[in-house]
Amino acid sequence: ASTEVQAGDIEEGKKVAFHRKKGNCLACHAIAGGKLPGNIGPPLINMKQRFPNKADLKAQIGNATINNPNTIMPPYGAHKILSEKELDQVVEFIYSL
């Protein structure tokens, strides 16, 4: 898998993240540009500071139960809720916040 950000990945990741049947990140997180956010999870801001290593962010989105077995966050990668490409795109979008 390429570690280079492809043109459009951030915008595509935003679409996946905001899509109610895909990422649905807004159900639990406040995100700049999103409408009707939930507040169960932390607001997604300053992500480069919170996750200096982008791979850690991908691991968190892919399967948050590794760090917190009691989390209600779906394991987007482990359960194939998002494809590998969609997961990478969401990571690029979230990392840009």
Summary of the structure (lengths in Angstrom):
residues: 97
radius of gyration: 12.3
end to end distance: 22.7
largest distance: 36.0
contacts: 251
relative contact order: 0.22
helix: 42%
strand: 0%
